[in-house]
Amino acid sequence: MTKEKATLLLKNIKQKWLYDVCFFVLSTGARQSKILSLTWNNVDFVNKVALVTANNAKSGIA
């Protein structure tokens, strides 16, 4: 997806939760299976980060 198409997509999303999901996907470039394999242990709500570990990284190396 081009940067322009990604920007257009995000601009037209009305629901905040869907915007957040799409933003996360576009920002990380992670595959659906890897995103769905994240657990709450991988989420740091204080610092607003999702941690990608070797277990859920595409290459197996984090």
Secondary structure per residue as TSV (DSSP state, phi and psi in degrees):
chain	resnum	aa	ss	phi	psi
A	1	M	-	360.0	136.6
A	2	T	-	-76.4	160.9
A	3	K	H	-60.4	-38.6
A	4	E	H	-64.8	-42.4
A	5	K	H	-67.6	-38.6
A	6	A	H	-64.0	-42.5
A	7	T	H	-62.7	-43.6
A	8	L	H	-63.1	-42.9
A	9	L	H	-58.3	-52.3
A	10	L	H	-62.6	-37.7
A	11	K	H	-63.3	-30.0
A	12	N	T	-97.7	2.7
A	13	I	-	-84.1	126.7
A	14	K	-	-92.9	-33.1
A	15	Q	S	-86.6	130.3
A	16	K	H	-60.6	-42.5
A	17	W	H	-62.3	-38.8
A	18	L	H	-71.0	-38.3
A	19	Y	H	-58.8	-47.3
A	20	D	H	-60.7	-42.3
A	21	V	H	-64.0	-48.6
A	22	C	H	-64.3	-39.5
A	23	F	H	-61.5	-44.3
A	24	F	H	-60.5	-47.4
A	25	V	H	-61.4	-47.4
A	26	L	H	-67.7	-34.3
A	27	S	H	-73.5	-34.0
A	28	T	H	-93.2	-29.0
A	29	G	-	71.2	12.1
A	30	A	-	-73.1	149.6
A	31	R	-	-76.5	156.8
A	32	Q	H	-54.4	-44.8
A	33	S	H	-63.4	-35.3
A	34	K	H	-72.7	-38.9
A	35	I	H	-65.2	-43.0
A	36	L	H	-70.5	-17.7
A	37	S	T	-86.2	-7.6
A	38	L	-	-65.2	143.9
A	39	T	-	-117.0	171.1
A	40	W	G	-60.4	-25.4
A	41	N	G	-65.4	-21.5
A	42	N	G	-88.0	-2.2
A	43	V	E	-110.8	125.4
A	44	D	E	-108.5	99.1
A	45	F	T	-70.2	-29.9
A	46	V	T	-64.8	-47.8
A	47	N	T	-94.5	0.0
A	48	K	T	56.2	53.9
A	49	V	E	-134.4	146.8
A	50	A	E	-108.9	126.3
A	51	L	-	-91.0	126.3
A	52	V	-	-99.0	120.6
A	53	T	-	-105.5	173.9
A	54	A	T	-59.4	-29.1
A	55	N	T	-69.5	-29.2
A	56	N	T	-119.5	13.0
A	57	A	S	-85.8	148.1
A	58	K	T	-56.9	-43.2
A	59	S	T	-85.9	-11.4
A	60	G	S	83.1	3.9
A	61	I	-	-124.3	126.0
A	62	A	-	-103.2	360.0
